[in-house]
Amino acid sequence: MRCSNKLNFQNRREAEKHADFWFDRNEKMKPYLCNAHRSWHIGHDRASENPATRIHRILEEGYE
């Protein structure tokens, strides 16, 4: 599970506050609900990722 080392937030509002902290530092993060931990996490916003960068990331993750 890729989220086992992530912070857990009780609700979306808490997660959004933390995501805003990182956004102010040029890191595009967004909250998401984790069913495994029954809490909210934040992660990089992959929707805003450059398609070529995304392909390279996916290929690298496959080889780890």
C-alpha positions as CSV (number, residue, x, y, z in Angstrom):
1,M,0.0,0.0,0.0
2,R,1.5,3.3,-1.1
3,C,-0.2,5.4,1.7
4,S,1.1,3.5,4.7
5,N,3.5,6.3,5.6
6,K,1.2,9.2,4.9
7,L,-0.5,11.4,7.5
8,N,-4.1,10.5,8.4
9,F,-6.7,13.2,8.7
10,Q,-10.1,12.8,10.3
11,N,-11.9,14.8,7.7
12,R,-11.6,16.4,4.3
13,R,-11.3,19.9,5.8
14,E,-8.2,19.0,7.8
15,A,-6.6,17.4,4.7
16,E,-7.4,20.5,2.6
17,K,-5.7,22.8,5.1
18,H,-2.6,20.6,4.9
19,A,-2.8,20.5,1.1
20,D,-3.0,24.3,1.0
21,F,0.2,24.5,3.1
22,W,2.0,22.6,0.4
23,F,0.3,24.4,-2.4
24,D,1.8,27.7,-1.0
25,R,5.2,26.0,-1.5
26,N,4.5,25.1,-5.2
27,E,3.5,21.5,-4.5
28,K,0.1,20.7,-5.9
29,M,-1.5,18.4,-3.4
30,K,-5.1,17.3,-3.1
31,P,-7.0,15.3,-0.4
32,Y,-8.4,11.9,-1.0
33,L,-10.3,9.4,1.0
34,C,-8.5,6.2,1.9
35,N,-10.8,3.3,2.5
36,A,-7.9,1.1,3.9
37,H,-7.2,3.6,6.7
38,R,-10.7,5.0,6.9
39,S,-9.2,8.5,6.9
40,W,-8.1,11.2,4.5
41,H,-4.6,11.6,3.0
42,I,-3.1,14.1,0.7
43,G,-1.2,13.3,-2.4
44,H,0.2,15.0,-5.5
45,D,-2.4,16.1,-7.9
46,R,-1.7,13.8,-10.9
47,A,-4.4,15.6,-13.0
48,S,-2.1,18.6,-13.4
49,E,0.9,16.5,-14.2
50,N,2.6,16.8,-17.7
51,P,1.7,13.7,-19.7
52,A,5.3,12.9,-20.6
53,T,6.3,13.2,-16.9
54,R,3.4,10.9,-15.9
55,I,4.6,8.3,-18.4
56,H,8.1,8.4,-17.0
57,R,6.8,8.2,-13.5
58,I,4.6,5.2,-14.2
59,L,7.5,3.4,-16.0
60,E,9.9,4.1,-13.1
61,E,7.3,2.9,-10.5
62,G,7.0,-0.4,-12.4
63,Y,10.7,-1.1,-12.1
64,E,11.0,-0.4,-8.4
